[in-house]
Amino acid sequence: MNSVSHKQFCLSQDDLWEIRNKIYHSQGDGFFLFKGFVEHKFTEHLVNYWSRSLDPPQTHTLFPGKENAFYPGCPCYYKHGRSTGLKIFYNPLWSNRHEVVSNEIATSIIHLRSQIEGKAFTREIVPHIGQRCVIPRLIITRNGQNILAPHTDYGLDEPDPKNIDLARVQATLFLSQIDLDYAGSGFVFTKNDGTKIHCERELGIVPGDLLIWRYNNQHEIDDISCSDDQVGFVRMLFPPEVITRKGGNSSVMESVKYFLRKVKRKFF
Amino acid sequence: MERDKLFKLIDLHLEEKAGVPSNRELMWESLGDWQMDSLKKLGLLPDHKLLDVGCGPLRFGTYAISYLTEGNYFGVEVWEPYMKLGQRILEEFKITKQYTMRIDRDFDYEVFDEKFEFAIAQSVVTHLSVHQIDKLLKTLKKVMKSGGVFLFTYINNRFPYSVYYEMEEPMITPCNLDNSFFEELEKKYQVKFEKYPKGLERHPTGQAVASLTF
């Protein structure tokens, strides 16, 4: 299992079922940690690029808000919290042409995740309107309280039943180290047995480790702090986002065509 | 379904290496209820013999085996891990009646040496190519009693899709399953096609529903 990395990410059947049991089985933890998924030179590269080298407006558009932000061909976005120092980079695979390493690592993680979920890898890497597509996200959190409120995703309590998907897992690629690059709670995850774990400290996570965790278990980040000479909590996430039409509205003609197609399928 | 029961089913799927959490478990009761209700409305009685094509891990089996006279349920499935999982699910549901289940990829139902009053294929025709549908009908023609009913669900796609079931099994969905397609089948196999048989509830997933009477 230790050989799984961003260069070698196809799981054997034995490994696959061991991981699935640890994540999904009620007696399992709800997560699986791939130690050293990414080598040090890559984590250093990513931190240097995203945290120290890039001036976001040169390559990224200011994030317009989640609704209708993601459409086929949409640009890379960034969000910058001036008071907290928070930086979020939304890097669609089709638009992030300036930082190829992030794309390559993201692709390996999306593939690894698809094996665990038992779903086709190509299903969510190409944007189709009305479906979900993974938009890799790089986040730098520096200072703040209640960074991520406790919540679940895709669980049985989803208001829209079509969003319930108990197979979904999320992946966090850690790029900096707690108590060295930042302080605070770090990532707090609720295990399948209901107990909470402060992942970085309790699992000894170091930069380059990949944590794959059950999306519908509660997760949160209470507080993070760092000084000016620290890089902060740097990580990559891989959320499947809903893809809309550019501008968010479908034309009347499209709606009529859709309706006619439905009628045809039902009666002919 | 109660939360504990749902998660127990998920655990069993994992222990038998049969699948990750999916709609199978989430729709367990809504699909099972619909199948049982539909077949009863079409005339299924306890002493009838039933063939469950694509029986999965005996989801509908838990309903049908309980309802039918001992030994009258026959299931076929392509996904091998469902065989053992089916046994464990029946144990979990405390169902001890006899049944028959076999792994089959070739539509070889004559091996049962039985004649069936009813057959059902829930979300199976949705994953069969047009060629396989023809093969299925050819076999059913041999094993269904005269007057026997085959109830199935399908989707009329405009073109064939491929499905990669559990990232293990490649499958092809059929297309152009329109009225003329079924008229051809009626002629070829001397069966009577009925779309949305009278009195049946809508299918929980919105799939089209039809029956063929032999």
Interface residues (C-beta under 8 A of the other chain):
Chain A: Q13 W17 R20 N21 Y24 H25 S26 Q27 S114 Q115 I116 E117 G118 K119 A120 L156 I164 L166 A167 R265 K266 F268
Chain B: R3 F7 K8 I10 D11 L14 E15 K17 G19 V20 P21 S22 E25 L26 N156 R158 Y164 E166 M167 E168 D178 N179 A208
